[in-house]
Amino acid sequence: MVSEADCLFCRIVAKEIPAEIVYETDRALAFRDVNPQAPTHVLVVPKDHHRDAAALAAADHGLADEVIKAAHEVALREGIAESGYRLVFNTGPGAGQTVFHVHGHVLGGRDLRWPPG
């Protein structure tokens, strides 16, 4: 597994920092956001460290697909798949990315208006 010692999400993946884990596969981990923006707000990360969505897209074949499938499984388990959910990957500081380990936000449980923000 590729990790960075000072990465918050790598430390959560390594179980060095506690998190409320809601779903896990061999290559992905999903846990509740500590600052939720919706009734359901779960972060889905690859277990290997990739800085952002662009790095994830360039990573080994199938990893981005697995992260997105894990996000959908979270939506199913959380009961928001049928009513609808939003999956957001902030990429870069200008987009609001603050932890530089790629992560998808699974948001649902309320009406999510467009445009966001």
N, C-alpha and C positions, 0 to 999 in steps of 0.2 A: 504494500500500500504506500502510495506517495503522500507525504504529509509535510507540513511546515511547523516547526516547533512553536512559533509565536502566533499561529492562526487559531482563533477562537473556535471555529467550526471543526478544524482538525482535532482539537483537544476534546470537543464534544464527541466526535466520532470515536476517538480513543477511549472514551468514558472517563477522561480525567476531570471533566467539568460536568456536573449533573444537568440533565435536561429531561423534559417529559417526552419520551420517545413514544411515537404513536404507530410507527411502521418501520420495518427494516428488511432489506434484502442483502445479498452478498455484496452489492456495489452501491447501495443507496441507503440513506437514513433520513427519517422524517421526525421532526420534533416541533412542539408548540413554540411559537414566537413569544418572547418574554414581554413584548410591547404590542399586543394584538390590536389590529386595525379593523377587525370584524369579529363576530362571534366565533367563527372558525378562522384561525390564522396559523397555518402550519408551514414550516420551512422544510424543503426537501433538498438534500445535498448529495452529491456523489461522495463516496467515502475517500476516494483519491482527491488530492488537492488540485483544483484547476481555478485560476484566478477569476474568470468571468465566463459569461455565456459564449463569447468568441473562442476562448480557450477550450471550453467543453465541446464546442462544435468541431474543433480541430483534433480532439482527443481520439482515443481508439474507437473503432467502429462499434456502434450500438450503445455507448454509454449515455449519450444525450437521450436516446430513446428510452433507456431504462429509467432515467430520472423522471421523464415525463410520465411513463407508465406508473411509477411509484406515486407521483402526484395524483393521478387519477384514482389509484387505489385508496389513497388518503381521502379523497372526496367521497368515494363510495362508503368507506368505513365511518366517515363523519356525518353521513346522511345528507350531503349537499350536492351530490352528483345530478340528481334529477331536477332540482330547482335551479341549479346553475352555480358555477363557481368561476373565479378568475385565477389564472395562473400567470404570475409576473416574475420576470427575470430582469432586475436592474443591472445594467452593464456599464460600469464606469462611474466616476464621481458625479458627472453631470446628470446622470440618470438617477442619482440617489443611492448608489451602491456604497455601503459603509463597511461591510465585511467582505474582504477580497478573497472569498472562497465561494465559487458560484453557488447560488441557491435560488430555488423557485419558491415564491410565496403562493400558497394555496389559500385563497380568501373566499369566504362564503357565509351563509347564514343571515344575510341581510341584503337589501337591494343595493347593488353596486352600480352607481350612475356612471355615465360616460359624458365628458371625458373625466378621467380620474384626477385626483389632486385637490 
